[in-house]
Structure formats: structure tokens, C-alpha cells
Amino acid sequence: MSARSWTDRGTELFLGAVDRLTDDDLTAPTALDGWTRRHVIAHAHGNAEALRRLLSWAATGVENRMYSGPRQRAEEIEAAALLPAAELRALVHGSARSLTEDMDALPDDAWRNLVVTAQGRTVSAAEIPWMRAREVCVHAVDLDHGVGFADLPEDFNAALVADATAKHAAKANAAGLAAWLTGRTAQAPDLGPWL
């Protein structure tokens, strides 16, 4: 499968999980420190909007960062997490649909144009579907409502493992990861955040 296919499948899984949650279910905590399911949904919405800004940058050549900074991202998540349940659901569905439309409309040659991620990495726009696939697939699992990693495409999981391993290894965790992944220790290293 392609990153775009993973994005489409992950979006379907994520939105399906959101739609199965009752209004009361939205307030349940997640494994993400300090975040309820509302926060995860608000973040998925904000991520779609941020990636739409990158697509606009790729299409027009006019710089359009994902966020003005970490504060904007955090404030947007907190504000959206407080919305009424129906409004929050409509928001995440609408931004996912708009992101799909923007990806469909981006001219073939624009996918080579460079943009800057929220982490400050300069990448081609072609990385945007992978960035979105990671968000919707992993956060579908984070909602803890009927989607697990075994429900994600196997080739996506393999790509995710490779991506996360490379990021953690670059943070001086290579030795601990090597020992754990090769079965030389049963104890996984303390990795901290994955992005």
C-alpha cells in the first residue's frame, strides 16, 4: 500500500471509532498524558488543518507553516476539546474531508516542493500523506475504542516501526533498541515521546 492508501484507511478507522463513541465516552482519559479522547479528536482535526497549510504552501510557493509555534497548536487543541460533542465530531469529519480534497487537487509536480514540518524538518510535500497516516492510524488506537495496531495495515505497521526506531535511535537510544529488538533483553528502553 502507499502512504496515501494508509492515510485513507487510517482516516476511515479513526472517524469510525469517533462515531462509535458516545458523548460520555469522549471524556475518558487516554494513554497520552493529560489528554482525553476529546483532546485526541481535537488534535486530529488540528493536524488536518495544519497539513492543509503545508499543501497550500506546496501548491502556491507561499510559505504557510503548520503552526506559528507550539503554543498555537496547544491552544487550538484545548479550545476544540471543549466544543459540544456534535460540533467536535463535525469539525474532525470536515477537516478530514477537506484534507482529502486538498491532496486530490495538488498537481503532480507540486508534490516535489519543499515545506517545513512542525518539528522544523524540511521535507517534500510527498511526505504529507505519511505524516497524516501516522496521525490517524496511531490516534485511532489511542482512542481505545475497537481499533488496535493489529487492525492497521501490516505494511503500515512495518513502516511505523522503522520510522519510530530511526527517530529514537537518533536520540541516543540505538543501543537499547538494538538489544531489545534483537531479543537480547526483555526490557524495552525508556524512549520518551516518539516525535
N, C-alpha and C positions, 0 to 999 in steps of 0.2 A: 504494500500500500504506500501511497505518497503522504507527505505531511498534510497536504490538503484533505485527503481522504480521512486521515486521523482527526483532523480538525472537525470535519463534518460528523464523524462518528462520535467523537467526544462531546460535541455540542448537543447531539441527539441524546446521549446518555445523561449529560448534565441537566438539560432542560426537562428531560423525563423525570429525573429524580426531584427536581424543584417542583414539578407539577404534582408529584405524589405526596409531597409534604403538606400536612395540614398547617393552618395558621399557627397553631400552638407548637407544632414541630419546629418552626423556624427559629424559636428562641433557644433551642437546645445548644449546648456547647459543642465545639469540635475539638479535634486534636491540635488545632492551631491555637497557640497561646493567646487567650483573651478574645477569641473570635467565636461567635455563634454562627449558626447556619445563615442567618441574615447577613453577617459580615462576608461570608464566603460568596454568597449570591451577589452582594453589592460589589465585591471585588471583581467577580467575573464580568459584571456589567462595565465597571470602570476600565477593566483590561480591554474589553472590546472597543470602547471609545478611544482608549489610548493607541491601540493598534490601528484604528481608523485614521488617527492623526498621522501615523507613520506612512500609511498608504497614500494619504493626501500629499505628504512630502515627496514620496517616490513618484507620484503622478505629475506633480507640478514643479518640483525642484525648489519649492519654497519651504524652508525649514519649519517643521511643526513637530516639536518634541512630544514624547508620550505624556510627560508631566513637567510642570515648571520646577518640581522638586519633590522630595519625599513627603513634605507637608501637604501638598496639594492632593497627592494620592491618598494619604491617611484621612484627610478631611472629607474627601469625596466618599470614601468607604463608610465612614461614620455617619455622614448625612443620609446616604442611601439606605443604610441598615435600619434607620429609624422610620422609613416610609411605611405606610399601611401595606399589609401583605399583598393585596391585589396589585397595588401600584408597583411594588418591588418586582413581582413576577412579570408584569407588563414591561417594565424597564429592561429586565435581563433578556426577555424574549426579543424585544425591539432592537436592542443593541446587537444581539447575535445575528439577527436578520440583516441589519444594516451592514455589519462587518462582512457577511457573506456576499452581499450585493457589491460592496466596495472591492472585495477580492476578485469577484467575477468581472468587474469593469476595468480593472487595472490592465493597461496594454502590456503585451508580452515583453517589450523591450524595457518597460519601467521596472520590472522585477529585478533588474540588474542594478538599479540605482541604490546608492548608499543612504542609510538612515542611521540614527544613533538610538540604542536601546536605553531603557531607564537605568540600567547599570553602567551606562557610558560606553558600551561596546559599539563600534562601527561595523555594521553588517549590511549585506544587500537585502533589499526588500523581500527577496526569495525566502528569507528566514522567518518572515512573519507567520506563515501557516504553521511552522514548527513551534514558534512561540505560543501561538494560540492553542495548538493541540496539547502542549504541556499543561496549560492553564485549565482547559475544560476537562481533560481526562483526569488529571490528578485531583482537581477540586470536585469532580463527580464522586470520587472515592471519599474525599473529605466530608462530603455531606452525610456520609454514613447512613444511607437510606437505599439499600438494594444494589449498589454498584461497588464492586471490588476490583482490584487490579486484574484478577482473572477474567473479568468481563471486558477488559480493554484488548485491542488487537495485540497479538503476541509480538508482532514486529515493532509495534509502538513501544511495548514494554522493554524490548531489547534496546531500542534506540534511547529510551529514557534512562535505562541503566548505564549505558555508555556515556550519555551526556552528564548525568549526575556524578558518575565516577570520575570523569575528566575534571569537572568543576571542583570536586572535593580533593582530588589528588593535587590540583594546582594550589590548594590551601594547606599544603604540607601534611596531608593525610594519606599520601600514597602508600607508605609502608604498612600502616594499619589496615588500609583497604586491601592491599595485596595479601596480607596474612589471613584476613577474614574471607575474602572471595576465593582463595585457593584452599580453604578448609583447614588452614594451619592453626587457626584459633576459632573457638566458638563465640568469642566476644567481639561484637562489632565495635569499631572505633567510634568515639564520640565525635560526630561530624558537625553538629550545629546546623544552621539553616542551609538549604540546598541551593539557593540562589543568592 
